Amino acid sequence: MPEFHGRLVVLGATGFVGSHVVERATSVGWDVVALSSRDVDLAHAAGGAALAAIVRDGDTVVHAAAVVPSKNASDVSRNLLMTQALVDALAGVEVAQLVVVSSDAVYGSESGVVDEASPCTPDSLHGVMSLAREMVCAEVSTPVLTLVRPAAIYGFGDTHNSYGPNRFARQALESGQITVFGAGEATRDHVAIADVADVIVRAIASRQAGIINVASGQSISFADLAGLVRDSAPAGTRVAVAGSESSPTFRTYDISGLARRFPDLVPTGPAQGVRQMISAMQGSTQA
């Protein structure tokens, strides 16, 4: 990894993605300023001014502060307010790089192969909000603007309970039963949080600009994913079926762009990622 000189300012530093970015950057000896909403509340009127007093010319900024997923108009409004406050705070400085942690929700929910050239057709409030955040951040004066669009992220430390690896793991460890909707045939690419943080740090170290989709390159059905969790969970864990899937979609990612940017990057596969997540969750409960 190329050397990094300067300060890294991480907004949303105690969130799922932000905390892992801080951990990864700190592990390689970077000078990190970790800011949570307790330090700088961008949703508050004074938040922008507080951030402006911290950020300096030449800093690198990671915008991982967000209310996710955005489920209603209030969430969308709050996220855009926070992002505009960031843009206003950076108006008086020139940061070396701005990294925006976005989402693959900007591509909508259609089936098919997705890459960085795929059109943005968001069909959810979260997708609309994510795309709007990207557009607002384009106003920042910086030579390097990086838009990171992860696929569905999973891993230890996720506080959400979205349908997928983290929910399945919690169900397995708490009740011994994983619930899958219908046949569980819909496929998704689930990316490990460690990979997302690693890509962000790599993108900063090598000053990578533009859109970066972060995915494993391996799509897996929810039924098979539940099976992986079951196999890594305590003996006796079972998979149950409830309800039905509504309009299952089958999405895959072309990660050749990711490979061109970072030739030595080896994405974490679903089986390995699930084992690591469950091991970390079990270790946390025993600590």
PADO-888877 format. One record per residue (C-alpha): residue number from 0; residue in three letters; x, y, z. Coordinates in pm, whole numbers, plus 50000, padded with zeros to 5 digits. Example, Ala and Ser with C-alpha at 12.3 -4.5 7.8 and 13.67 -1.06 7.14 Angstrom:
REM residues 2
[pt 0; 'ALA'; [51230; 49550; 50780]]
[pt 1; 'SER'; [51367; 49894; 50714]]
REM end
This chain:
REM residues 287
[pt 0; 'MET'; [50000; 50000; 50000]]
[pt 1; 'PRO'; [50139; 50346; 49909]]
[pt 2; 'GLU'; [50237; 50572; 50196]]
[pt 3; 'PHE'; [49985; 50828; 50314]]
[pt 4; 'HIS'; [50092; 51168; 50438]]
[pt 5; 'GLY'; [49852; 51407; 50607]]
[pt 6; 'ARG'; [49545; 51385; 50826]]
[pt 7; 'LEU'; [49243; 51166; 50773]]
[pt 8; 'VAL'; [48919; 51312; 50907]]
[pt 9; 'VAL'; [48642; 51052; 50941]]
[pt 10; 'LEU'; [48284; 51169; 50991]]
[pt 11; 'GLY'; [48052; 50908; 51138]]
[pt 12; 'ALA'; [48350; 50751; 51312]]
[pt 13; 'THR'; [48144; 50543; 51555]]
[pt 14; 'GLY'; [47909; 50407; 51288]]
[pt 15; 'PHE'; [47938; 50068; 51121]]
[pt 16; 'VAL'; [48150; 50175; 50824]]
[pt 17; 'GLY'; [48321; 50471; 50987]]
[pt 18; 'SER'; [48445; 50275; 51288]]
[pt 19; 'HIS'; [48601; 50010; 51065]]
[pt 20; 'VAL'; [48769; 50276; 50849]]
[pt 21; 'VAL'; [48915; 50434; 51163]]
[pt 22; 'GLU'; [49036; 50094; 51283]]
[pt 23; 'ARG'; [49193; 50006; 50947]]
[pt 24; 'ALA'; [49363; 50345; 50901]]
[pt 25; 'THR'; [49491; 50348; 51257]]
[pt 26; 'SER'; [49633; 49998; 51215]]
[pt 27; 'VAL'; [49868; 50125; 50942]]
[pt 28; 'GLY'; [49979; 50424; 51148]]
[pt 29; 'TRP'; [49779; 50704; 50989]]
[pt 30; 'ASP'; [49697; 51030; 51167]]
[pt 31; 'VAL'; [49321; 50995; 51213]]
[pt 32; 'VAL'; [49073; 51250; 51346]]
[pt 33; 'ALA'; [48768; 51043; 51436]]
[pt 34; 'LEU'; [48450; 51251; 51464]]
[pt 35; 'SER'; [48111; 51123; 51579]]
[pt 36; 'SER'; [47789; 51319; 51613]]
[pt 37; 'ARG'; [47888; 51385; 51973]]
[pt 38; 'ASP'; [48190; 51575; 51844]]
[pt 39; 'VAL'; [48032; 51740; 51540]]
[pt 40; 'ASP'; [47657; 51715; 51490]]
[pt 41; 'LEU'; [47607; 51806; 51127]]
[pt 42; 'ALA'; [47230; 51791; 51171]]
[pt 43; 'HIS'; [47254; 52078; 51421]]
[pt 44; 'ALA'; [47275; 52442; 51315]]
[pt 45; 'ALA'; [47621; 52480; 51469]]
[pt 46; 'GLY'; [47758; 52156; 51325]]
[pt 47; 'GLY'; [47898; 52300; 51005]]
[pt 48; 'ALA'; [48088; 52574; 51186]]
[pt 49; 'ALA'; [48228; 52321; 51432]]
[pt 50; 'LEU'; [48358; 52107; 51146]]
[pt 51; 'ALA'; [48501; 52410; 50964]]
[pt 52; 'ALA'; [48710; 52484; 51272]]
[pt 53; 'ILE'; [48862; 52134; 51257]]
[pt 54; 'VAL'; [48930; 52064; 50889]]
[pt 55; 'ARG'; [49244; 52210; 50732]]
[pt 56; 'ASP'; [49379; 52248; 50380]]
[pt 57; 'GLY'; [49527; 51920; 50264]]
[pt 58; 'ASP'; [49316; 51698; 50490]]
[pt 59; 'THR'; [49145; 51390; 50351]]
[pt 60; 'VAL'; [48780; 51359; 50457]]
[pt 61; 'VAL'; [48565; 51046; 50469]]
[pt 62; 'HIS'; [48192; 51120; 50479]]
[pt 63; 'ALA'; [48042; 50817; 50652]]
[pt 64; 'ALA'; [47793; 51014; 50863]]
[pt 65; 'ALA'; [47439; 50912; 50773]]
[pt 66; 'VAL'; [47108; 50783; 50900]]
[pt 67; 'VAL'; [47082; 50445; 50729]]
[pt 68; 'PRO'; [46882; 50297; 50587]]
[pt 69; 'SER'; [46667; 50598; 50499]]
[pt 70; 'LYS'; [46312; 50475; 50541]]
[pt 71; 'ASN'; [46111; 50798; 50537]]
[pt 72; 'ALA'; [46121; 51162; 50429]]
[pt 73; 'SER'; [46257; 51269; 50766]]
[pt 74; 'ASP'; [46560; 51039; 50727]]
[pt 75; 'VAL'; [46624; 51166; 50374]]
[pt 76; 'SER'; [46595; 51527; 50486]]
[pt 77; 'ARG'; [46831; 51474; 50779]]
[pt 78; 'ASN'; [47093; 51307; 50561]]
[pt 79; 'LEU'; [47085; 51582; 50300]]
[pt 80; 'LEU'; [47099; 51847; 50573]]
[pt 81; 'MET'; [47411; 51681; 50716]]
[pt 82; 'THR'; [47572; 51657; 50375]]
[pt 83; 'GLN'; [47501; 52021; 50291]]
[pt 84; 'ALA'; [47653; 52119; 50627]]
[pt 85; 'LEU'; [47965; 51925; 50528]]
[pt 86; 'VAL'; [47984; 52101; 50193]]
[pt 87; 'ASP'; [47941; 52441; 50359]]
[pt 88; 'ALA'; [48210; 52357; 50616]]
[pt 89; 'LEU'; [48457; 52268; 50341]]
[pt 90; 'ALA'; [48387; 52581; 50138]]
[pt 91; 'GLY'; [48680; 52768; 50290]]
[pt 92; 'VAL'; [48939; 52492; 50250]]
[pt 93; 'GLU'; [49069; 52262; 49980]]
[pt 94; 'VAL'; [49081; 51907; 50101]]
[pt 95; 'ALA'; [49315; 51664; 49927]]
[pt 96; 'GLN'; [49039; 51409; 49883]]
[pt 97; 'LEU'; [48674; 51361; 49976]]
[pt 98; 'VAL'; [48551; 51004; 50005]]
[pt 99; 'VAL'; [48173; 50966; 50014]]
[pt 100; 'VAL'; [48041; 50638; 50152]]
[pt 101; 'SER'; [47734; 50582; 49937]]
[pt 102; 'SER'; [47534; 50270; 49850]]
[pt 103; 'ASP'; [47457; 50034; 49565]]
[pt 104; 'ALA'; [47094; 50137; 49618]]
[pt 105; 'VAL'; [47162; 50412; 49362]]
[pt 106; 'TYR'; [47136; 50140; 49095]]
[pt 107; 'GLY'; [46783; 50044; 49193]]
[pt 108; 'SER'; [46666; 49688; 49247]]
[pt 109; 'GLU'; [46662; 49550; 48894]]
[pt 110; 'SER'; [46822; 49214; 48824]]
[pt 111; 'GLY'; [47132; 49182; 48610]]
[pt 112; 'VAL'; [47503; 49260; 48612]]
[pt 113; 'VAL'; [47613; 49585; 48777]]
[pt 114; 'ASP'; [47938; 49773; 48724]]
[pt 115; 'GLU'; [48056; 50131; 48765]]
[pt 116; 'ALA'; [47910; 50228; 48426]]
[pt 117; 'SER'; [47559; 50105; 48513]]
[pt 118; 'PRO'; [47295; 50379; 48511]]
[pt 119; 'CYS'; [47165; 50513; 48841]]
[pt 120; 'THR'; [46792; 50438; 48864]]
[pt 121; 'PRO'; [46713; 50445; 49237]]
[pt 122; 'ASP'; [46369; 50310; 49326]]
[pt 123; 'SER'; [46384; 50346; 49704]]
[pt 124; 'LEU'; [46412; 50643; 49938]]
[pt 125; 'HIS'; [46751; 50514; 50049]]
[pt 126; 'GLY'; [46872; 50499; 49690]]
[pt 127; 'VAL'; [46740; 50847; 49610]]
[pt 128; 'MET'; [46904; 50984; 49925]]
[pt 129; 'SER'; [47236; 50816; 49845]]
[pt 130; 'LEU'; [47246; 50956; 49493]]
[pt 131; 'ALA'; [47149; 51301; 49618]]
[pt 132; 'ARG'; [47434; 51293; 49874]]
[pt 133; 'GLU'; [47678; 51216; 49594]]
[pt 134; 'MET'; [47548; 51505; 49385]]
[pt 135; 'VAL'; [47568; 51750; 49675]]
[pt 136; 'CYS'; [47926; 51643; 49753]]
[pt 137; 'ALA'; [48027; 51718; 49394]]
[pt 138; 'GLU'; [48016; 52085; 49499]]
[pt 139; 'VAL'; [48322; 52041; 49722]]
[pt 140; 'SER'; [48649; 52190; 49596]]
[pt 141; 'THR'; [48884; 51893; 49589]]
[pt 142; 'PRO'; [49114; 51741; 49328]]
[pt 143; 'VAL'; [48996; 51390; 49421]]
[pt 144; 'LEU'; [48631; 51302; 49476]]
[pt 145; 'THR'; [48572; 50932; 49545]]
[pt 146; 'LEU'; [48226; 50776; 49551]]
[pt 147; 'VAL'; [48229; 50439; 49722]]
[pt 148; 'ARG'; [47921; 50227; 49651]]
[pt 149; 'PRO'; [47926; 49906; 49856]]
[pt 150; 'ALA'; [47694; 49616; 49793]]
[pt 151; 'ALA'; [47502; 49483; 50096]]
[pt 152; 'ILE'; [47751; 49509; 50384]]
[pt 153; 'TYR'; [47770; 49253; 50663]]
[pt 154; 'GLY'; [47998; 49184; 50954]]
[pt 155; 'PHE'; [48056; 49225; 51324]]
[pt 156; 'GLY'; [47938; 49557; 51464]]
[pt 157; 'ASP'; [47640; 49610; 51235]]
[pt 158; 'THR'; [47356; 49751; 51445]]
[pt 159; 'HIS'; [47095; 49706; 51174]]
[pt 160; 'ASN'; [46878; 49400; 51139]]
[pt 161; 'SER'; [46830; 49391; 50764]]
[pt 162; 'TYR'; [46737; 49065; 50597]]
[pt 163; 'GLY'; [47059; 48879; 50527]]
[pt 164; 'PRO'; [47381; 48763; 50696]]
[pt 165; 'ASN'; [47366; 48971; 51013]]
[pt 166; 'ARG'; [47003; 48892; 51086]]
[pt 167; 'PHE'; [47058; 48524; 51013]]
[pt 168; 'ALA'; [47359; 48517; 51247]]
[pt 169; 'ARG'; [47171; 48689; 51528]]
[pt 170; 'GLN'; [46879; 48449; 51488]]
[pt 171; 'ALA'; [47113; 48150; 51493]]
[pt 172; 'LEU'; [47295; 48260; 51807]]
[pt 173; 'GLU'; [46989; 48386; 51994]]
[pt 174; 'SER'; [46723; 48128; 51911]]
[pt 175; 'GLY'; [46887; 47854; 51707]]
[pt 176; 'GLN'; [46649; 47917; 51417]]
[pt 177; 'ILE'; [46712; 48113; 51098]]
[pt 178; 'THR'; [46405; 48237; 50910]]
[pt 179; 'VAL'; [46414; 48260; 50530]]
[pt 180; 'PHE'; [46134; 48410; 50325]]
[pt 181; 'GLY'; [45983; 48172; 50073]]
[pt 182; 'ALA'; [46230; 47970; 49869]]
[pt 183; 'GLY'; [46509; 48219; 49943]]
[pt 184; 'GLU'; [46602; 48210; 49576]]
[pt 185; 'ALA'; [46681; 48581; 49530]]
[pt 186; 'THR'; [47054; 48640; 49495]]
[pt 187; 'ARG'; [47268; 48924; 49627]]
[pt 188; 'ASP'; [47634; 49008; 49655]]
[pt 189; 'HIS'; [47715; 49058; 50024]]
[pt 190; 'VAL'; [48044; 49231; 50101]]
[pt 191; 'ALA'; [48238; 49200; 50427]]
[pt 192; 'ILE'; [48279; 49522; 50624]]
[pt 193; 'ALA'; [48655; 49460; 50650]]
[pt 194; 'ASP'; [48675; 49465; 50270]]
[pt 195; 'VAL'; [48481; 49793; 50250]]
[pt 196; 'ALA'; [48714; 49959; 50502]]
[pt 197; 'ASP'; [49020; 49819; 50326]]
[pt 198; 'VAL'; [48908; 49951; 49987]]
[pt 199; 'ILE'; [48843; 50296; 50131]]
[pt 200; 'VAL'; [49189; 50307; 50289]]
[pt 201; 'ARG'; [49349; 50182; 49967]]
[pt 202; 'ALA'; [49155; 50441; 49764]]
[pt 203; 'ILE'; [49291; 50715; 49990]]
[pt 204; 'ALA'; [49649; 50591; 49987]]
[pt 205; 'SER'; [49653; 50581; 49605]]
[pt 206; 'ARG'; [49425; 50886; 49554]]
[pt 207; 'GLN'; [49167; 50695; 49352]]
[pt 208; 'ALA'; [48892; 50919; 49212]]
[pt 209; 'GLY'; [48552; 50839; 49068]]
[pt 210; 'ILE'; [48304; 50561; 49137]]
[pt 211; 'ILE'; [48420; 50247; 49316]]
[pt 212; 'ASN'; [48175; 49961; 49358]]
[pt 213; 'VAL'; [48279; 49738; 49647]]
[pt 214; 'ALA'; [48150; 49382; 49622]]
[pt 215; 'SER'; [48275; 49027; 49665]]
[pt 216; 'GLY'; [48202; 48927; 49307]]
[pt 217; 'GLN'; [48007; 48626; 49435]]
[pt 218; 'SER'; [47629; 48639; 49436]]
[pt 219; 'ILE'; [47456; 48391; 49663]]
[pt 220; 'SER'; [47094; 48307; 49730]]
[pt 221; 'PHE'; [46946; 48383; 50070]]
[pt 222; 'ALA'; [46872; 48012; 50111]]
[pt 223; 'ASP'; [47238; 47921; 50056]]
[pt 224; 'LEU'; [47347; 48209; 50277]]
[pt 225; 'ALA'; [47126; 48082; 50557]]
[pt 226; 'GLY'; [47288; 47742; 50510]]
[pt 227; 'LEU'; [47636; 47893; 50551]]
[pt 228; 'VAL'; [47527; 48062; 50872]]
[pt 229; 'ARG'; [47370; 47740; 51000]]
[pt 230; 'ASP'; [47690; 47546; 50929]]
[pt 231; 'SER'; [47900; 47799; 51122]]
[pt 232; 'ALA'; [47655; 47835; 51411]]
[pt 233; 'PRO'; [47619; 47607; 51714]]
[pt 234; 'ALA'; [47504; 47251; 51645]]
[pt 235; 'GLY'; [47130; 47214; 51620]]
[pt 236; 'THR'; [47070; 47545; 51441]]
[pt 237; 'ARG'; [46801; 47502; 51178]]
[pt 238; 'VAL'; [46658; 47698; 50887]]
[pt 239; 'ALA'; [46283; 47765; 50875]]
[pt 240; 'VAL'; [46071; 47906; 50593]]
[pt 241; 'ALA'; [45812; 48178; 50645]]
[pt 242; 'GLY'; [45595; 48379; 50408]]
[pt 243; 'SER'; [45714; 48437; 50056]]
[pt 244; 'GLU'; [45963; 48644; 49862]]
[pt 245; 'SER'; [45814; 48942; 49683]]
[pt 246; 'SER'; [45952; 48981; 49331]]
[pt 247; 'PRO'; [46289; 48811; 49388]]
[pt 248; 'THR'; [46577; 48977; 49206]]
[pt 249; 'PHE'; [46901; 48823; 49087]]
[pt 250; 'ARG'; [47189; 49070; 49090]]
[pt 251; 'THR'; [47556; 49012; 49026]]
[pt 252; 'TYR'; [47854; 49248; 49024]]
[pt 253; 'ASP'; [48129; 49281; 48768]]
[pt 254; 'ILE'; [48423; 49366; 48995]]
[pt 255; 'SER'; [48683; 49390; 48719]]
[pt 256; 'GLY'; [48702; 49764; 48786]]
[pt 257; 'LEU'; [48789; 49696; 49148]]
[pt 258; 'ALA'; [49056; 49450; 49038]]
[pt 259; 'ARG'; [49210; 49702; 48800]]
[pt 260; 'ARG'; [49237; 49961; 49075]]
[pt 261; 'PHE'; [49369; 49720; 49336]]
[pt 262; 'PRO'; [49527; 49417; 49164]]
[pt 263; 'ASP'; [49636; 49250; 49489]]
[pt 264; 'LEU'; [49296; 49281; 49658]]
[pt 265; 'VAL'; [49135; 48944; 49735]]
[pt 266; 'PRO'; [48768; 48989; 49829]]
[pt 267; 'THR'; [48635; 48786; 50119]]
[pt 268; 'GLY'; [48409; 48504; 50001]]
[pt 269; 'PRO'; [48068; 48440; 50163]]
[pt 270; 'ALA'; [48171; 48125; 50353]]
[pt 271; 'GLN'; [48483; 48283; 50499]]
[pt 272; 'GLY'; [48305; 48607; 50582]]
[pt 273; 'VAL'; [48020; 48431; 50760]]
[pt 274; 'ARG'; [48262; 48222; 50967]]
[pt 275; 'GLN'; [48456; 48531; 51069]]
[pt 276; 'MET'; [48140; 48723; 51159]]
[pt 277; 'ILE'; [47994; 48447; 51375]]
[pt 278; 'SER'; [48328; 48389; 51547]]
[pt 279; 'ALA'; [48349; 48760; 51632]]
[pt 280; 'MET'; [47988; 48767; 51756]]
[pt 281; 'GLN'; [48046; 48462; 51976]]
[pt 282; 'GLY'; [48365; 48614; 52113]]
[pt 283; 'SER'; [48180; 48934; 52196]]
[pt 284; 'THR'; [47911; 48755; 52396]]
[pt 285; 'GLN'; [48172; 48555; 52589]]
[pt 286; 'ALA'; [48387; 48858; 52674]]
REM end
